[in-house]
Amino acid sequence: MKRLLRGPAAERMLAAAGIDAARYWLLLDLFTELADRREILNHLGRDGVTLKISSWMFVFVGGLACVGFLRHPPSAPTLLGAFALITALLLGCILISEAGNSLVNPVEALVLAHQPIEGATYTAAKLTHLLRVVGYLAPAVNAIPALASFWMLNQPFWYYPLIHLAATYLAGLLTGLFACALFGWLLRFFPAPRVKSVAQIVELLPFLSIMFAGQVWSVAASRIAVWMPEGSAVRLYFAIALPILAAAIVVTGVRALSGDYMIRVSGLVHGGGGGRVKSRRSPASDIVARRLGGPPARAGFAYTARLMRRDWAFRRQLIAIVPLMISAGVMLGQGGAIDPFSGRFSAVHIVPHLFGVALFLVAISIVYGSDHKGAWVFLLAPSGVFAGFARGVHGLLWFAMIGVPHAVLLGVLVWLWPLFHVLLWVVFSLSVASLYLGMVLRLIDGIPFSKQPVTSRGVYFMGIMMGGALAISIAVGLQYWLVFRSVWMVAAVTGGLLATAGVVTRASLAAFAVAMRFNLGLESAETGTIYTEIEA
Amino acid sequence: MRCGQVRKRRVVERFLEAETDVNFGHGESTGYNDAIVEFDQVVFSYGHVEVLHEISFRLERGQIVGLLGPNGAGKSTTIKIIAGIHAHRSGSVRVAGLPLPECAIDVKQRIGYVPEAAMLFETLTGQEFLELCGRFHGVEEDTLQARIAGILETFGLSSDRVLRLDAYSKGMRQKILIAAALLHNPDLILLDEPLSGLDVNAAILIKDLIAALAAEGKTILYSSHVLDVVEKICDRVLIIHQGRLIADGSAEGLKESTKQTTLEDVFRVLTNSANVDPGVGRIVSALRS
């Protein structure tokens, strides 16, 4: 099979597209090998195991989506259109991120930069590797809907499953090409060192499109009805022009990836690394050093603060927080005027728990970073400093993710509610968020930014987030029904939460320091040393 | 024949064995004369920071040229431009008569490059990495296997060929990089700190290999901070300082013109680092404080 696929016919076809067949196959084999050996996963797309697990999850999602159609049997075009859209949206979320990984941070290309490889050949190999994702996931989403069409359609016919699978695969393929073209356009318009930063914003597109698709569509539909009435010639021209325009966007975008890609690789990978960075000692770090444990605490605070801002891998892992922050802002905008002590339920009740979600996302992502190889410096640190370092990291997370946002909230809410209510709510929210921080500290499994990002984590993410959403719903319900009945009850619960947060944080900090030492191998090495000493 | 010459001959013989049917470039005539590298008024910038300012030089075939300069002077950048990894902003660069960056692929066929930082695919074995590099350069399979075996044996890595590269020491990784640069028998060899991490025997071997390859008509651009090695093996020395070429000549010629006795002294004088004592004093007093 492999020999047939890589025969003279395929070679001629590739050559016609300006691709060097021999090097293309070499690169494909290399990427597959590296992905399967789990090297530089974050830059090469998902490995086979991760893809298989994701596929099973997508089979489940596809099955779930069928349930809606069982009560109202659709026509074949409606069912096909709906699942093409679902496939495009689901794959869009994954493929834009994968293409971002693969195309704007091609670390492996640095090893190959001096090899005689054409940009077109290299890009083609990368795209082929990415399309593996489509090969797994598009059929996975559509397997159950295609088979269940015999029961779902109002007029089923025997060859529908084949049409369904082919059409949705094509939708996935187009989504993949569009994702790649998007980054091609970025390379066309932005200088190489800026592309990585811009790509992070682009990766937000699927999340934002899912969040605001309804509003955008309602505005667009009303405009379309005015500008292009039913049956008008403009609508026909538009229908013809749209696919042509889309094809042109994809072709020119993908072509932009092929030209001098290998020469721009170094600039892409290092991003704005050559730029000078203003670095000054913050007053907050002085306080941390004085109160939380001297130079090690300052080290933890400053190190985490700087890398949280500058580490590309970390920042792109936290893209999910941005929609969360936007929704928190929207919630506050809509429900901020309602005093939580008025007895009415409003979005303000949810806000303290959104901090929990954001802290959870940071805690599970913070150990992964682009410059994970620099973690060797921690091996030289005396083991006694890790407790102080952990307090410094905690201090930074509390300051940046709890302290500063609450100060902003205080400044805004003071104009909307009575002062006492504002103060009490802010302290309550602070205590809830601090408790969450105390708990999620245990999830930080090692030194921050010291591990290579692993794409397979995303597979379990959906399940964890669904479980977390359920837990938060219960917490918000209990808070509304039991706590926000009187200011005294809120004050008492706040006191209890603060005390609990203190106890939990103390225990978690000790566990965090052990986790850092354990991940560096110090824990086991030192245990061995003690054992030897006793034995001697 | 003296002992050193015999050793050099053996190294080259082992390396070049079974080379007969290999196309070391594209086989086409490029029409270049004795100058294999022509660097003319080259300017290069990282973003808005200009790091090379109108540098010009030519490298002739069969020369061993040392490239010296303080940290951040632009040595590695110069080498990367010649290797087709970076594109210069203005001026012209030709390698083997081919303009860069337009003909980067053809140039890459003709050069061997040992990078300063040993970036490798860690999960590949030494053998797999070398096979990959050789195949990218289109070396015939039989020849490739013979060369890999010969080079690994010479470097004392035969028994480690099946180990993953993440298990290699720094010196072993450096040997693999050097081997990868030589596998396709390039016309121009760019070495950026090639002796970094190598033990004494391996360093002697590489120095002999460099001399022997130059005798075969290959050009070697050798960037290093180890000035006595440069002085011993290079026919000509280029010194770059703050992105400008400040000296170009033989080690003897530079010593004579600057009235210094060693290349290290020449370097100190030309790069204004003659007296390092105040700096040393500042560090020591800072440590005492």
Contacts between the chains, C-beta under 8 A, distances in Angstrom:
chain1	res1	chain2	res2	distance
A	22	B	135	7.6
A	22	B	138	7.2
A	23	B	136	6.1
A	26	B	132	6.8
A	26	B	135	5.5
A	26	B	136	6.4
A	30	B	121	7.6
A	30	B	132	6.3
A	33	B	123	7.8
A	33	B	124	7.4
A	34	B	121	6.1
A	34	B	123	6.4
A	34	B	124	7.8
A	37	B	123	3.9
A	38	B	123	7.6
A	39	B	121	6.3
A	39	B	122	5.9
A	39	B	123	4.2
A	108	B	121	7.1
A	110	B	119	5.4
A	111	B	119	4.8
A	111	B	120	6.3
A	111	B	121	6.1
A	112	B	136	7.6
A	113	B	83	7.9
A	113	B	85	4.6
A	114	B	83	4.7
A	114	B	84	7.0
A	114	B	85	5.7
A	114	B	108	6.0
A	114	B	111	7.3
A	114	B	113	4.4
A	114	B	115	7.4
A	115	B	108	6.3
A	115	B	133	6.9
A	115	B	136	4.4
A	115	B	137	7.4
A	116	B	105	4.9
A	116	B	106	7.6
A	116	B	108	3.9
A	116	B	109	4.7
A	116	B	136	6.3
A	116	B	137	6.4
A	117	B	105	7.4
A	117	B	108	7.9
A	117	B	136	6.5
A	118	B	105	5.8
A	191	B	47	7.6
A	193	B	46	8.0
A	193	B	47	5.6
A	260	B	87	7.0
A	260	B	101	6.7
A	260	B	104	8.0
A	262	B	85	8.0
A	262	B	104	7.4
A	263	B	84	7.1
A	263	B	85	7.0
A	263	B	86	6.9
A	263	B	87	4.9
A	263	B	101	5.5
A	263	B	104	6.4
A	265	B	85	7.8
A	266	B	80	7.5
A	266	B	85	6.2
A	266	B	86	6.5
A	267	B	46	8.0
A	272	B	47	7.4
A	274	B	46	4.4
A	274	B	47	5.5
A	274	B	49	6.2
A	275	B	47	6.7
